[in-house]
Amino acid sequence: MDKDFHVVIWGATGFTGRLVSLYMCERYGAAGDVRWAIAGRNEAKLKAVQQELIAIDPKAADLTLLIGDSNDRVSLDAIASRTAVVLTTVGPYSSYGADLVA
């Protein structure tokens, strides 16, 4: 695979995104065969989620945090170009999903 990540969890700081991030860490670990990252618009909130992940797997300290904004196509393109899959938990999707899909 020529991408940095298999999966990027977009919206990792929201309720659903946090739960998905915790599941990924519990199921696959932070540095296992599945390469994944968490993404959102607020670095401080991403770091807070990362702290929860570190409690599950200390290797989550090295997990990549990607910063972007649903209304900034350039930042979304930068995130999408690094991964095979963007797992989005950001909604409502009709308001915040079009640029990510594009």
ChimeraX attribute file (.defattr): number of C-alpha atoms within 10 A of each C-alpha:
attribute: neighborCount
match mode: 1-to-1
recipient: residues
	/A:1	7
	/A:2	8
	/A:3	13
	/A:4	14
	/A:5	20
	/A:6	17
	/A:7	20
	/A:8	27
	/A:9	24
	/A:10	29
	/A:11	26
	/A:12	29
	/A:13	26
	/A:14	17
	/A:15	11
	/A:16	14
	/A:17	22
	/A:18	22
	/A:19	14
	/A:20	19
	/A:21	25
	/A:22	21
	/A:23	14
	/A:24	18
	/A:25	22
	/A:26	13
	/A:27	11
	/A:28	15
	/A:29	20
	/A:30	25
	/A:31	16
	/A:32	11
	/A:33	9
	/A:34	14
	/A:35	18
	/A:36	27
	/A:37	25
	/A:38	26
	/A:39	26
	/A:40	25
	/A:41	17
	/A:42	16
	/A:43	15
	/A:44	11
	/A:45	14
	/A:46	22
	/A:47	16
	/A:48	12
	/A:49	20
	/A:50	26
	/A:51	15
	/A:52	16
	/A:53	24
	/A:54	18
	/A:55	12
	/A:56	16
	/A:57	18
	/A:58	16
	/A:59	15
	/A:60	19
	/A:61	15
	/A:62	12
	/A:63	18
	/A:64	17
	/A:65	19
	/A:66	20
	/A:67	17
	/A:68	21
	/A:69	18
	/A:70	20
	/A:71	14
	/A:72	11
	/A:73	15
	/A:74	14
	/A:75	16
	/A:76	22
	/A:77	15
	/A:78	13
	/A:79	20
	/A:80	20
	/A:81	13
	/A:82	16
	/A:83	19
	/A:84	16
	/A:85	15
	/A:86	22
	/A:87	16
	/A:88	20
	/A:89	19
	/A:90	20
	/A:91	12
	/A:92	8
	/A:93	11
	/A:94	7
	/A:95	11
	/A:96	14
	/A:97	16
	/A:98	12
	/A:99	15
	/A:100	21
	/A:101	11
	/A:102	9
